[in-house]
Every structure is written in C-alpha cells, then in structure tokens.
Amino acid sequence: MRAEIKHSTERTAVCNGIEIVYDTFGQENLPSMVLIMGLGSQMILWEDEFCVLLASRGFRVVRFDNRDVGRSAKLSHMGLPDFSALLSGKAVEVPYTLHDMAKDTVGLLDALHIEAAHIIGASMGGMIAQLMAVHYPARVRSLTSIMSTTGDPGLPGPVPEAMQVLFRPYPRDRERFIDAFIDTWRVLSGDQIPMDQGSIKDLAEKYLQRGVYPEGNARQLAAIIASGSRRHDLGSVKVPTLVIHGDADPLIPVECGLDTAQSIPGADLKIIPGMGHAFPDIVWQDIVDSIAGHALGC
C-alpha cells in the first residue's frame, strides 16, 4: 500500500506571515484532508503509516508543524508569557492565541490553493480546528475533533501525573530527552492500551533530528489558556462534525469530548475504549475508518 501513495518532501509555505513546514500524502487532485497536531507536538506524531492509511481512502493528506514547533517558524522575538499571572486568572498579554494558529492553518490552505478541506485536529489541534469551523466555515468541508475539549472551565481536568508531564520542561541532553519523552507518552497513553516503547523511542529520535524547542511549548500552552472557552461559539457550527475521544484519556478526560459533541449541533460522537491521550497503532484502523467515513459522507 505504501508504494502506491505519493509522499512529498517537506516544503515551506508562508502562512499568516510566518513560515510553516508541511508535507503531503496522496494525489493533488483528491479532496484535501488537513491534520493539525497538539501542544508542542511535531507533525510526525501523525505517523507516516497513519497518513498513508488515510490517503489510501481517497484523500490528499496534509500535515504540518504548527508555529513554534518542529521546523516551522520559531517566534523567540515574542518572548515568554507570565504563567504565574496567567494561571491566577489575571488579564495577561500573551504572544499569540489559538485564533492566530487557526489563521496559520487558513494561510496554509491559501498557499496550497485549497478552497476547503476536511479539517482534523488532535488535542490542541482539535481546539484550532474548532475555531476554524466557527470563524472560517467556508474553508471547512468537515470537522473532526479528536481527544480535545471546548475549554469550558467547569470540565474535569487532567489527572495529577498528566498535569505534571504537561508542565515538565524537556531536557536538551539527548539521552535525558529520550527518557523524558518515553515517560511522557507512558503517562499520556493511559493504563489500558500498552505503549509501544520502541515506536515512541523512534519518534523521540526523529523529534531530536527535526529540532526540539521548549520555548515554543510555553507559548502554545499560553495560547490555550488565554483563548478561553469555545462552548458558546460552537453552537453556531454548521459543518458536519465528528468527535473522537478515548475513555481512558488522563490529560483531557472523556467528559471533555462529550461536552464538545453536545456543544456542536448534529455532531457525531465516537468513544474508543481504552484509548488514552495518544494514537497507538492498534486503534489506527478504527480511527481512519471513522474519519474517512465521516468525510466521504460530506
């Protein structure tokens, strides 16, 4: 199957005034499917084989590094946010918000001459995808929000161990980085579907090769906190929507997925038993079938 799917080299596009690195799977004349990754996560967390599975269902799959991560633009000139003030609920000026990141994604559609695409977002990427459906509905053929949330403050938060890894800075030393990366995904994977440590170690090595940038994680986290709740705005979404969530998610509990589905009129909901805040390959086919079936019906 892999040999039949065209995979481009990494390319750079100017989107919303900054450089965004992306690649594609599949033929350019097929309907586009854009994948948006989560907090501090490089585009390769949408693993090649997963993208091939999606592309084999008749789509041109586009994945990209968000601003401040991987090989996309690093916004060091914007400085670091005041987290103590931000977490205390004070009005704090942050370097950018999720709305800016949504504009980045729209800018990528413009650069690739894509009028509208199926938008799939995971975790923070789901939040960005939701904002696209709210503010740029003409650019969204369908929305799939995975392991994400409306951001409503009344929803349950992470388990303590997941909260700890969320705020833990990654070391720059190679061996310590790999150990920390493996431990992070052990926690986020939950306790029901075992993590494939070999695959996670390979991803850690690839992360290091493409560039690790902890300062970007901090600015992205500030963007999430400062952007607030989307629950009310999601009531205006009219694009066909699918919400996917694992029932063992320790970072963004399943109640957040339920709230997302309930907030978007007509949204479909798929709960995956045992899945945490990760994409183990054992659930790939189920997720691909759900995303492709949803998109093909739009």
Secondary structure, 3 states (H helix, E strand, C coil): CHHHCCECCCEEEEECCEEEEEEEECCCCCCEEEEECCCCCCHHHCCHHHHHHHHCCCCEEEEECCCCCCCCCCCHHHCCCCHHHHHCCCCCCCCCCHHHHHHHHHHHHHHCCCCCEEEEEECHHHHHHHHHHHHCHHHEEEEEEECCCCCCCCCCCCCHHHHHHHHCCCCCCHHHHHHHHHHHHHHHCCCCCCCCHHHHHHHHHHHHHHCCCHHHHHHHHHHHHHHCCCHHHHCCCCCCEEEEEECCCCCCCHHHHHHHHHHCCCCEEEEECCCCCCCCHHHHHHHHHHHHHHHHCC
